[in-house]
Amino acid sequence: MQTCGCGDDFCQSFYTAPTPAGAYGDGHRNICLDAPWPGHLILDAVLDEIRYVEVLYRLPLC
């Protein structure tokens, strides 16, 4: 697992597959979930495989 690395204090996003070289391309979609906390939880999927989990504006996970 690789963290986002953007450096934003509100971001705890992480990759579940190797980081892409550029955009994901065909078959990519965002799946917005109702987070069980104040903030955002968004899955980036490519051909129905979760590649990236966006965790935004949440209290620290660890």
C-alpha positions as CSV (number, residue, x, y, z in Angstrom):
1,M,0.0,0.0,0.0
2,Q,1.3,3.4,-0.9
3,T,0.0,6.7,0.5
4,C,-1.1,9.6,-1.6
5,G,2.0,11.7,-0.8
6,C,0.3,15.0,-1.7
7,G,1.2,16.6,1.7
8,D,-2.3,18.1,2.3
9,D,-3.2,17.9,6.0
10,F,-6.8,16.8,5.1
11,C,-5.8,13.9,2.9
12,Q,-5.2,10.3,4.1
13,S,-5.7,8.7,0.7
14,F,-3.9,5.6,-0.5
15,Y,-3.3,3.3,-3.5
16,T,-4.3,-0.3,-3.5
17,A,-2.4,-1.1,-6.7
18,P,0.7,0.4,-8.3
19,T,0.6,4.1,-9.0
20,P,-0.5,4.7,-12.6
21,A,1.8,6.6,-15.1
22,G,-0.7,9.3,-15.9
23,A,-4.5,8.9,-16.0
24,Y,-6.2,5.6,-15.4
25,G,-7.9,5.7,-18.8
26,D,-10.7,3.5,-20.1
27,G,-12.8,1.7,-17.5
28,H,-12.1,4.3,-14.7
29,R,-14.9,5.5,-12.5
30,N,-15.3,7.2,-9.1
31,I,-17.6,5.6,-6.5
32,C,-18.7,8.1,-3.9
33,L,-19.6,6.4,-0.6
34,D,-21.4,7.9,2.4
35,A,-18.6,8.1,4.9
36,P,-19.4,7.0,8.5
37,W,-17.6,10.2,9.6
38,P,-17.7,13.9,8.6
39,G,-15.6,14.0,5.4
40,H,-15.4,12.1,2.1
41,L,-14.7,8.5,1.1
42,I,-14.3,8.0,-2.7
43,L,-13.1,4.8,-4.5
44,D,-11.3,5.0,-7.8
45,A,-12.0,1.8,-9.7
46,V,-10.6,0.6,-13.0
47,L,-12.6,-2.3,-14.6
48,D,-14.3,-2.9,-11.2
49,E,-11.0,-3.2,-9.3
50,I,-10.4,-0.6,-6.6
51,R,-7.1,1.1,-7.3
52,Y,-7.2,4.2,-5.0
53,V,-9.1,5.1,-1.9
54,E,-9.7,8.8,-1.2
55,V,-10.0,9.6,2.5
56,L,-10.6,13.3,2.9
57,Y,-11.3,15.5,5.9
58,R,-11.3,12.7,8.4
59,L,-9.6,12.6,11.8
60,P,-6.2,10.7,11.5
61,L,-6.5,7.0,10.9
62,C,-3.3,6.2,12.8
